[in-house]
Amino acid sequence: MQRGFLVVVALLALSCALFIFNLDSSITTPMDPRETTSSYPWAWIRVNSTEVPRMAYMLYATDARTVCNAIIMAHNIRKMGTPTSIPIVTLVSWSVAHDVIQRLRDAQIEAIPVEPWTQTHANHPNEWTESLTKLRIFQERGYDKIIYLDSDAWVHRNLDHLFALGDAPLWAPHAYYFSPQYVFASTLLVFSPSNRLFHDMERAVANPTRPDPDYYDMDVLNDSFKLDCGYLPNHYVVLSYTLIEPTKWSFGSKEERFAKTYVTHFSPGAGVGKPWNTPRDAFHGQQGDYLLVKALYEAYWHAEDELCPWFQSQQVSSRQDNFTMT
């Protein structure tokens, strides 16, 4: 009888061991985020998957200036450590000259010509008239997850970890400059492309929620995702003129906030415009926090000189042609 009891105990122990082994085999233990590499920052959230999602950074350009900005942005993304296994893609308007589009490819950027999307009801033409073209980033092009960036900005820190964000329809930074309203900015977006979502936005543009002819990409996105968006903290995208403000947000000091900033977006304010609309001697005699703005603008001007000499030549040629005509 004692021998039979021992046999039963042994069988039960074996059954438990087999059950635990099978359970363990059927679950892929999430990788510790600290063990991930910059090439696959999303790997720790994948379960029972052998396929590596196809990720990309995405930009857009509608003219030679924004092509130059895209080249500078792509250069900075790589400089911050993003591996070449993650492509940088620029959607570029068909209206841009072929030789200018080729500048993107020469810079190891994947250039995809797209039909420009113009806000035809705008009160007056301006630099945002073709900003609806940005919404084409939501069209499916074979990528599983996208980090989109406005190219008129400066990247300070690596953003690859954003590929690991959860499955909210959209992640974007809080537009703190509209505080206390809950509005997000369209300067940085993280999402999975979807033709369905894109068609929803097409309908939103055709039937805006308010009678405003100046209805641009940020308006469309907030109307479409305001209640579903995952909000990134303020310091992910900071407007350039905020550099001279004393705001600390939740950081211990203004200096710590500077150190934690991921992206600075060039925005008119504090007496200066965007870098390409600002004279290079505009900061002469400035002191204090204006020196931070000066350093940022000088970094852009240096990058333009180094990476876009073709654009500067084009500008000189254009001015000479205009002078001849007059």
C-alpha positions in Angstrom: 0.0 0.0 0.0 2.9 2.4 0.9 4.5 1.6 -2.5 1.2 2.4 -4.3 0.9 5.7 -2.4 4.5 6.6 -3.5 3.7 5.8 -7.1 0.6 8.1 -7.0 2.7 10.9 -5.5 5.4 10.5 -8.1 2.8 10.6 -10.9 1.3 13.8 -9.5 4.7 15.4 -9.2 5.5 14.5 -12.8 2.2 15.9 -14.0 2.8 19.2 -12.2 6.2 19.4 -13.7 5.0 18.8 -17.2 2.2 21.4 -16.8 4.6 24.0 -15.6 7.0 23.2 -18.4 4.2 23.5 -21.1 2.9 26.7 -19.6 6.4 28.2 -19.6 7.0 27.1 -23.2 3.7 28.7 -24.4 4.6 32.2 -23.0 7.4 34.3 -24.2 8.7 36.1 -21.2 8.9 39.9 -21.9 12.4 41.1 -22.3 13.6 43.5 -19.6 13.5 47.0 -21.2 17.0 47.6 -19.9 18.2 44.8 -22.1 16.8 46.1 -25.4 19.0 47.6 -28.0 18.5 50.8 -29.9 17.7 48.7 -33.0 14.8 46.9 -31.4 13.5 49.1 -28.5 10.0 47.6 -28.9 11.2 43.9 -28.5 10.3 43.6 -24.8 6.6 44.2 -25.4 6.2 41.4 -28.0 4.7 38.1 -26.9 4.6 34.9 -29.0 5.9 36.8 -32.1 8.9 36.0 -34.2 8.3 38.9 -36.6 10.1 42.1 -36.0 7.7 45.0 -36.7 8.8 47.4 -39.5 9.4 50.8 -38.0 10.3 54.1 -39.6 10.8 57.8 -38.9 8.7 59.9 -41.2 9.0 63.5 -42.4 7.3 65.5 -45.1 8.4 68.3 -47.5 6.5 70.6 -49.9 9.3 72.7 -51.3 13.1 73.1 -51.4 13.3 74.8 -48.0 11.4 71.9 -46.3 13.6 69.4 -48.2 16.6 71.0 -46.7 15.0 70.9 -43.3 14.2 67.2 -43.7 17.9 66.5 -44.6 19.0 68.4 -41.4 16.4 66.5 -39.3 17.5 63.1 -40.7 21.1 64.0 -40.0 20.3 64.8 -36.4 18.2 61.6 -35.9 21.2 59.5 -37.0 23.5 61.6 -34.9 21.4 60.8 -31.8 22.0 57.1 -32.4 19.1 55.7 -34.5 20.5 52.8 -36.4 20.3 52.5 -40.2 18.0 49.5 -39.8 15.3 52.0 -39.0 14.6 53.9 -42.3 14.0 57.7 -42.4 11.2 58.4 -44.9 10.2 61.7 -46.4 6.9 62.2 -48.2 7.6 64.9 -50.7 5.1 66.8 -52.8 5.0 66.1 -56.5 5.4 69.8 -57.1 9.0 69.7 -55.9 11.6 69.5 -58.7 13.2 66.1 -59.4 16.7 67.3 -58.7 15.6 68.6 -55.3 14.0 65.3 -54.5 17.2 63.6 -55.4 18.9 65.6 -52.6 16.9 63.5 -50.1 18.1 60.2 -51.7 21.7 61.4 -51.8 21.4 61.9 -48.0 20.3 58.3 -47.6 16.6 59.3 -47.0 13.8 57.3 -48.6 11.9 59.9 -50.7 8.3 59.0 -51.6 6.5 61.5 -54.0 2.9 62.2 -52.9 0.1 64.3 -54.2 0.1 67.7 -52.3 -3.0 68.3 -50.1 -3.8 72.0 -50.1 -6.3 73.8 -47.9 -8.2 75.6 -50.7 -10.5 77.5 -48.4 -7.8 79.3 -46.4 -8.2 83.0 -46.0 -4.7 83.8 -47.3 -1.9 81.7 -48.7 0.9 81.0 -46.1 3.4 78.3 -45.1 0.6 76.1 -43.7 -1.5 76.0 -46.9 0.0 72.6 -47.9 0.3 71.3 -44.3 -2.6 68.9 -44.9 -0.1 66.9 -46.9 1.3 65.8 -43.5 -1.8 63.7 -43.0 -0.7 61.4 -45.7 1.7 59.9 -43.2 -1.3 57.9 -42.0 -1.6 56.0 -45.3 -0.4 52.5 -45.2 3.0 52.0 -46.9 4.2 48.8 -45.3 5.3 50.1 -41.9 3.9 48.9 -38.6 4.8 51.9 -36.5 5.8 55.5 -37.3 7.5 58.3 -35.4 6.7 61.4 -37.3 8.5 64.7 -36.8 8.1 68.2 -38.1 11.3 69.0 -39.9 11.5 72.6 -38.7 12.8 71.4 -35.3 15.9 70.3 -33.6 16.3 66.9 -32.0 18.4 66.8 -28.8 17.9 63.2 -27.6 17.2 59.8 -29.1 13.5 59.0 -29.6 13.7 55.3 -30.6 12.0 54.3 -27.3 8.8 55.7 -28.5 8.4 52.7 -30.9 7.6 50.7 -27.7 4.6 52.8 -26.8 1.3 50.9 -26.5 -1.5 50.7 -28.9 -3.2 54.0 -28.5 -4.4 55.2 -31.9 -2.0 58.2 -31.6 0.6 59.5 -29.2 1.5 63.2 -29.3 2.9 65.9 -26.9 0.6 68.1 -24.9 0.4 71.6 -26.5 1.3 73.3 -23.2 1.2 76.7 -24.9 -2.6 76.4 -25.2 -2.9 75.5 -21.5 -5.1 74.7 -19.7 -6.9 73.2 -22.6 -6.4 69.6 -23.5 -4.9 70.0 -27.0 -2.0 68.1 -28.5 0.6 69.3 -30.9 1.2 67.7 -34.3 5.0 68.3 -34.2 5.7 64.8 -33.0 3.3 61.9 -33.6 3.6 58.1 -32.9 1.1 55.8 -34.5 0.4 52.7 -36.6 -0.6 53.7 -40.2 -4.2 53.0 -41.2 -6.0 53.7 -44.4 -9.2 53.8 -42.4 -8.0 56.5 -40.2 -6.7 58.4 -43.2 -10.1 58.3 -44.9 -11.7 59.5 -41.6 -9.4 62.5 -41.8 -10.3 63.1 -45.4 -14.0 63.3 -44.4 -13.1 65.6 -41.5 -11.4 68.0 -43.8 -14.4 67.9 -46.2 -16.8 68.5 -43.3 -15.0 70.5 -40.6 -16.5 70.7 -37.1 -16.3 74.5 -37.2 -16.7 77.0 -40.0 -13.1 78.0 -40.1 -11.3 78.3 -43.4 -7.9 78.1 -41.6 -8.5 74.5 -40.8 -5.1 72.8 -40.9 -3.4 69.5 -39.9 -3.4 70.1 -36.1 -7.1 71.0 -36.1 -8.0 67.9 -38.0 -5.9 65.6 -35.8 -7.3 67.1 -32.5 -10.9 66.8 -33.8 -10.2 63.2 -34.8 -8.2 62.0 -31.8 -8.6 64.4 -28.9 -10.4 61.8 -26.7 -8.3 58.9 -27.8 -4.8 60.4 -28.0 -2.1 59.3 -25.5 -0.4 62.5 -24.3 3.4 62.8 -24.1 4.8 65.1 -21.4 5.5 68.8 -22.2 9.2 68.4 -22.4 9.1 66.0 -25.5 8.5 69.0 -27.7 9.3 72.6 -26.5 8.8 75.7 -28.6 12.0 77.7 -29.1 10.8 80.9 -27.4 10.1 78.9 -24.3 13.8 78.7 -23.7 13.7 82.2 -22.2 10.7 81.5 -20.0 11.2 80.5 -16.3 8.9 77.4 -16.6 10.1 74.3 -14.8 7.1 72.1 -15.2 7.6 69.1 -12.8 11.4 69.4 -12.9 13.6 70.6 -10.1 15.1 73.4 -12.1 15.0 75.1 -15.4 18.4 73.7 -16.2 17.0 70.1 -15.6 14.1 70.9 -18.0 16.6 71.9 -20.6 18.6 68.7 -20.1 15.4 66.5 -20.5 14.0 68.2 -23.6 13.8 65.9 -26.6 12.9 68.2 -29.4 12.8 72.0 -29.8 10.4 73.3 -32.4 11.5 76.5 -34.1 8.6 78.9 -33.5 8.3 82.7 -34.0 8.5 84.5 -30.7 10.9 86.3 -28.3 11.6 88.8 -31.0 12.9 86.2 -33.6 11.3 84.2 -36.4 12.3 80.8 -37.7 16.0 80.5 -38.4 15.7 80.9 -42.2 13.7 84.1 -41.6 16.1 85.5 -39.0 19.2 87.5 -39.8 22.3 85.8 -38.5 23.3 88.8 -36.5 19.9 89.0 -34.8 21.3 88.0 -31.4 24.2 90.5 -31.3 24.4 92.0 -27.8 21.8 89.6 -26.3 22.5 88.2 -22.9 21.0 85.7 -20.4 18.7 83.0 -21.7 18.7 84.5 -25.2 22.1 82.9 -25.5 20.3 79.5 -25.4 18.1 80.5 -28.3 21.2 81.9 -30.1 23.1 78.6 -29.7 20.1 76.7 -31.1 19.8 79.0 -34.1 23.5 78.9 -34.8 23.4 75.1 -34.7 20.7 75.2 -37.4 22.6 77.8 -39.6 25.8 75.6 -39.3 23.8 72.5 -40.4 22.3 74.4 -43.3 25.7 75.6 -44.5 27.1 72.0 -44.2 24.2 69.9 -45.5 22.3 72.2 -47.9 24.9 74.2 -49.9 22.8 73.4 -53.0 19.9 75.3 -51.5 21.9 78.3 -50.7 23.2 78.4 -54.3 19.6 78.1 -55.5 18.6 81.1 -53.3 21.4 83.2 -54.6 20.5 82.3 -58.2 16.9 83.2 -57.5 17.8 86.6 -56.1 20.0 87.3 -59.0 17.2 86.4 -61.5 14.8 88.7 -59.6 17.4 91.5 -59.7 17.8 91.1 -63.4 14.1 91.1 -64.0 13.7 94.4 -62.1 
